[in-house]
């Protein structure tokens, strides 16, 4: 007994010596000090994620590396990075570090119904331009939305959140619906898909009697029948904002107030609407040339100027002119200046070619969504450098007589990669759904990347489709999408390879701040002992 | 084999009586077998009957597994066609416990609340578009059942997903009885049975009538009673009450499963399969374990616990509490039939073990449906329903490259466009 105590104290003594001799490496002791001493708080705090295999996305994998984070940005990345004194250390030994995932299709997260600005009050009631002009995304942000935590729990740190009504799935939006529907601000018009119910109430899950539901259990059945060209639809742009999943931190949530110029499927399907579209773009381009603002800014990322938060541009509130299509001239201006891309669904080969041709002719950036038959024209997509938003598990049967040349292909992801088409991923549903069906809603986004690998894409391309590609689509590649010095410190510590279906997010950091920890956040049961 | 032939004779009787087009389980002399004997060389064989076999060989003859073992221990006769899959995995074809995509989509007759007279094997469309994709997802056998629009939707069939005439693909008909408790039938309005008290009565009343009918026939066949009149409406109850086929029950939630156990197992003495068993039902596992009732959970895979807010994996919770025959289902087309494996993948993500998940896609389902003598594992004498995959079926990154059903290659990515 005596000797053991003596032994322990001797070891402790040696440890103290070691600590003092190798101060920078004495991580644990220093961390404790930095938490305890008020003087350290004032200093610039540094967080170090140590020991993990770092999938940088832009620069390969760094085995057993360190990422230093300071003031919300990535300070240093590498194998031989010295952890400075006083740094807070997050242990990632034996685990994997990746950039936070970017969800390009997201609804019902972070921007929820609030008391602020109900329709009919505050001048938002006359629809269209006035709504766009007076309603700020900032007014409807909810940094304590539980769906933010759920999103973080699968690694989503940035989302392109759709604020306008969706008619992508579910019921079709009617003509004459308000020009712009704003979740939480406008009243839910008829024919607008309601946000999915989060609460489960026993018994009520069976009440749905829609045609698209199962005859056995009443759950939604996704369509698999052959695709048809989209019917002409109003060309009112739908609104998206880019939000950081900075749980509890309102100030850092809004990244970009306008993410895309998003048109409903079929908005440019009729010759009339295309005529109007050309006329609108030409008119706005002309007025832009006449105005004092510098036209034709180059697209290269380095030369593009952006306000620090990328939002609240003066143009937002303008809404001066109004194109007949429904979008304001300010919206079109953003498109023409290539600050945002045109985003629209194109499924058939003809639709895809039409959209590429129009974008080339009128010179704007294009992002195509859904692209069921994109694999057939992959080389054309690749040549025109049009990125696509893909859901690898979407399945539509081929048309009769065109069995090998129509419908969806599970191999789309591989075909796209070979043809040089960059693709981002969307889950089967863009919202968080807790009705109990696992692996089909927004929370399955990383699993969709595994399906991309199933379709022949490389693991690198699949990881990129969750990170760098959507970042580029949002014109935010200088801030998010990879682990590089100077970029936002949106980082994940994963329990295993990023595309393994068994991998869990252990820690999610948003803007340098730990925003999710599996062990503490109470979303999933603790690991171990769960199964026999 | 005896069960199969007696069923066949019974069905022939019915067919003869009523001139039905489909003579299920034809007992006539089988057509000449055109299948060549096969020898498949495999990197890793997951037999679902014991330990995996590394570097193994499977011999197939006349649609059955003739031999299986280490490559070094199996001699391939010269007439066998050799298929080299030595860089791949092999496993038994997956079995679906709850599917509606085996034929025409009219699942419900919504006039009466109980419909024991209905059978869906005349509706079977072998190898239809959905089943072609299902095969590519590794599903080779499905339990094709009527919907749950009424309390007793009718009798379903167990069928293979490969091509062939209906009599070739149907594994057993009547395969199961379908009963739906709570939920869907409650969508009806007005009549008895649209509430839970009413539906419990109509189900028990109908089963009691069926039991009495079968008892009369049993007495007649024993020689202890007069010959009863044939009643087509009740005829399919015979294998059910003789416990040759199970009843698969659309049942979920604690309270509803309590009534399933009480009525169908304890009172009616039926072979019961819980086919959904979602929401908080897993908290009733003790009662199910005591009666050895199988659970084929899904398509809902998790529950947000009311008290803790945690997302609990339903399958892993059943597993942890000791259900021995445990599997997953898709309720296709709710979850596409080809994503049966993914139901198990998600269950693993929520805490189930991978080993049990593989069994829960194959042999456990076969046991629940009482077809473990035919399918569900790779063992000598069983149907040669074999998947060749690039890796674990549970990992979405891996996929099925070839499928054999009854010893015939029915899907091969070398020849066919990849379907999933």
Interface residues (C-beta under 8 A of the other chain):
Chain A: X200 X202 X203 X205 X206 X207 X209 X214 X215 X216 X217 X218 X219 X220 X221 X222 X224 X393 X395 X397 X403 X404 X409 X410 X411 X434 X435 X436 X437 X438 X439 X440 X447 X450 X451 X453 X454 X499 X500 X501 X502 X522 X523 X524 X525 X530 X531 X532
Chain B: X100 X105 X107 X108 X129 X130 X133 X147 X148 X149 X180 X182 X183 X184 X186 X187 X250 X253 X276 X278 X279 X299 X300 X301 X302 X303 X304 X308 X309 X310 X311 X312 X313 X314 X316 X319 X320 X322 X331 X333 X334 X335 X336 X339 X342 X343 X345 X346 X347 X348 X349 X350 X351 X352 X353 X356 X394 X395 X396 X397 X398 X399 X417 X418 X419 X420
